[in-house]
Amino acid sequence: MFISKKIFLLLAILVGSVALQYLLSRSKSKWLGLILPSISILISLVALLNMNYYMAVKNVLLQSTLVLTIFNIPTIVYVAIYVAGRDAVRKKLSAKEKMNIQDLD
C-alpha cells in the first residue's frame, strides 16, 4: 500500500509539472516557458557533478553519458511542450494581426 502512495505522488508531480510547463509556454512572455527546462538542465548537471570519478576512464565516460541521457529526458519533453506552446501563441497573434489589418481596410 505504501508503494502505491509513492507512485501516485510521483505521477501527480509529473502531471503537475507537465501542466505547469504547458501553461507557462502559452503565456505572453516567451521566457516563462524556459523556466522548467532550465531547472531540468541544472538538475542533470548536478547529477553529473555528483558522480564518483574514481573509476576507470571508460567507465566514467559510459556512466556520464548514461546519466546525461536519463536526466535530460524531462528537458526534452519540456522543450517540446515549449515549442508547441510558442507555436500556438505565434499562430494566435498572427491571426489577430491579420484581423487588425483587415479592419483597417
C-alpha positions as CSV (number, residue, x, y, z in Angstrom):
1,M,0.0,0.0,0.0
2,F,2.9,2.4,0.8
3,I,4.5,1.9,-2.6
4,S,1.3,2.8,-4.4
5,K,1.1,6.1,-2.5
6,K,4.6,6.9,-3.6
7,I,3.8,6.1,-7.2
8,F,0.7,8.2,-7.0
9,L,2.6,11.1,-5.6
10,L,5.3,10.8,-8.4
11,L,2.6,10.6,-11.1
12,A,0.9,13.7,-9.6
13,I,4.1,15.6,-9.6
14,L,4.8,14.5,-13.2
15,V,1.4,15.5,-14.4
16,G,1.5,18.8,-12.5
17,S,4.9,19.7,-13.9
18,V,3.7,19.0,-17.5
19,A,0.6,21.0,-17.0
20,L,2.6,23.9,-15.5
21,Q,5.0,23.8,-18.5
22,Y,2.0,23.9,-20.8
23,L,0.6,26.9,-19.1
24,L,3.9,28.7,-18.9
25,S,4.7,28.0,-22.6
26,R,1.4,29.5,-23.7
27,S,1.9,32.8,-21.8
28,K,2.6,36.0,-23.5
29,S,6.2,36.1,-22.2
30,K,8.4,33.7,-24.0
31,W,10.8,33.5,-21.1
32,L,8.4,31.9,-18.6
33,G,8.3,28.7,-20.7
34,L,12.0,28.3,-20.3
35,I,12.0,28.0,-16.5
36,L,11.3,24.3,-16.2
37,P,13.7,23.2,-19.0
38,S,16.4,25.3,-17.3
39,I,15.8,23.8,-13.9
40,S,15.8,20.3,-15.5
41,I,19.2,21.0,-17.2
42,L,20.6,22.2,-13.9
43,I,19.4,19.1,-12.1
44,S,21.1,16.9,-14.8
45,L,24.4,18.9,-14.4
46,V,24.2,18.5,-10.6
47,A,23.7,14.7,-11.0
48,L,26.7,14.6,-13.4
49,L,28.9,16.5,-11.0
50,N,27.9,14.2,-8.1
51,M,29.2,11.1,-9.8
52,N,32.1,9.2,-8.5
53,Y,35.1,10.0,-10.6
54,Y,37.5,7.5,-9.0
55,M,36.8,4.9,-11.7
56,A,38.4,3.9,-15.0
57,V,38.1,6.5,-17.8
58,K,36.0,4.1,-19.9
59,N,33.5,3.6,-17.0
60,V,33.3,7.3,-16.3
61,L,32.5,8.2,-20.0
62,L,29.9,5.5,-20.1
63,Q,28.3,6.4,-16.8
64,S,28.4,10.2,-17.7
65,T,26.7,9.6,-21.0
66,L,24.0,7.4,-19.3
67,V,23.4,10.0,-16.5
68,L,23.1,12.9,-19.0
69,T,20.8,10.9,-21.3
70,I,18.4,9.8,-18.5
71,F,18.4,13.1,-16.6
72,N,17.7,15.1,-19.8
73,I,14.6,13.2,-20.8
74,P,12.4,15.7,-18.9
75,T,14.3,18.5,-20.5
76,I,13.4,17.2,-24.0
77,V,9.8,16.8,-23.0
78,Y,9.7,20.3,-21.6
79,V,11.3,21.8,-24.6
80,A,8.9,20.0,-26.9
81,I,5.9,21.4,-24.9
82,Y,7.5,24.8,-25.1
83,V,8.0,24.7,-28.8
84,A,4.4,23.6,-29.4
85,G,3.0,26.2,-27.0
86,R,5.0,29.1,-28.5
87,D,3.9,27.9,-32.0
88,A,0.3,28.1,-30.9
89,V,0.8,31.6,-29.4
90,R,2.5,32.7,-32.6
91,K,-0.4,31.5,-34.7
92,K,-2.9,33.2,-32.5
93,L,-1.0,36.5,-32.7
94,S,-0.6,36.3,-36.4
95,A,-4.4,35.6,-36.8
96,K,-5.1,38.6,-34.6
97,E,-2.8,40.8,-36.6
98,K,-4.4,39.7,-39.9
99,M,-7.8,40.7,-38.4
100,N,-6.5,44.1,-37.4
101,I,-5.1,44.7,-40.9
102,Q,-8.4,43.7,-42.4
103,D,-10.2,46.1,-40.1
104,L,-8.0,48.9,-41.3
105,D,-9.1,48.3,-45.0
